[in-house]
Amino acid sequence: MQQPVKFEDAMQKLTSIVEKLEGGEGSLDEMIRLYEEGMTLVSACEKQLDGYEATITKLNGAVEAQSDAE
């Protein structure tokens, strides 16, 4: 099983992929492979961001509940 990619590492890799795709100097096969890799990284980042958002929402709810109780 693959280790999850750290968000920052995924974003750095995505930046590199975008630069290569924009440069357009690779073969079509290479461009397709990079695009697929980029889309996989985007999906992983979206999942991580959703998790972070859920955590922040949960923490905010706990703080609000604590404030209401006081």
C-alpha positions as a Python dict, from the first residue, in 0.01 Angstrom:
ca = {
    (1, 'M'): (0, 0, 0),
    (2, 'Q'): (130, 346, -91),
    (3, 'Q'): (208, 606, 173),
    (4, 'P'): (-14, 914, 147),
    (5, 'V'): (160, 1205, -18),
    (6, 'K'): (211, 1510, 201),
    (7, 'F'): (2, 1800, 74),
    (8, 'E'): (301, 2029, 30),
    (9, 'D'): (495, 1763, -161),
    (10, 'A'): (197, 1698, -388),
    (11, 'M'): (161, 2070, -463),
    (12, 'Q'): (531, 2098, -544),
    (13, 'K'): (506, 1798, -778),
    (14, 'L'): (194, 1946, -940),
    (15, 'T'): (380, 2272, -1003),
    (16, 'S'): (659, 2078, -1171),
    (17, 'I'): (412, 1882, -1383),
    (18, 'V'): (230, 2199, -1494),
    (19, 'E'): (561, 2360, -1595),
    (20, 'K'): (653, 2054, -1802),
    (21, 'L'): (311, 2039, -1966),
    (22, 'E'): (316, 2411, -2044),
    (23, 'G'): (663, 2372, -2194),
    (24, 'G'): (525, 2111, -2432),
    (25, 'E'): (866, 1962, -2507),
    (26, 'G'): (793, 1598, -2428),
    (27, 'S'): (636, 1329, -2638),
    (28, 'L'): (259, 1293, -2644),
    (29, 'D'): (289, 973, -2438),
    (30, 'E'): (494, 1159, -2176),
    (31, 'M'): (244, 1447, -2168),
    (32, 'I'): (-45, 1204, -2116),
    (33, 'R'): (145, 1025, -1838),
    (34, 'L'): (219, 1358, -1667),
    (35, 'Y'): (-145, 1466, -1701),
    (36, 'E'): (-262, 1140, -1542),
    (37, 'E'): (-12, 1178, -1259),
    (38, 'G'): (-125, 1537, -1208),
    (39, 'M'): (-491, 1438, -1189),
    (40, 'T'): (-408, 1169, -933),
    (41, 'L'): (-225, 1429, -723),
    (42, 'V'): (-516, 1676, -755),
    (43, 'S'): (-754, 1408, -629),
    (44, 'A'): (-526, 1329, -334),
    (45, 'C'): (-498, 1701, -247),
    (46, 'E'): (-876, 1747, -264),
    (47, 'K'): (-928, 1454, -26),
    (48, 'Q'): (-672, 1597, 216),
    (49, 'L'): (-830, 1942, 201),
    (50, 'D'): (-1174, 1790, 267),
    (51, 'G'): (-1029, 1616, 573),
    (52, 'Y'): (-866, 1936, 696),
    (53, 'E'): (-1193, 2125, 647),
    (54, 'A'): (-1383, 1861, 846),
    (55, 'T'): (-1128, 1884, 1127),
    (56, 'I'): (-1150, 2265, 1138),
    (57, 'T'): (-1531, 2252, 1136),
    (58, 'K'): (-1526, 2001, 1421),
    (59, 'L'): (-1281, 2213, 1622),
    (60, 'N'): (-1485, 2529, 1563),
    (61, 'G'): (-1797, 2345, 1680),
    (62, 'A'): (-1620, 2233, 1997),
    (63, 'V'): (-1501, 2588, 2069),
    (64, 'E'): (-1850, 2728, 2011),
    (65, 'A'): (-2007, 2464, 2235),
    (66, 'Q'): (-1755, 2544, 2506),
    (67, 'S'): (-1826, 2917, 2474),
    (68, 'D'): (-2201, 2856, 2496),
    (69, 'A'): (-2155, 2646, 2810),
    (70, 'E'): (-1968, 2924, 2989),
}
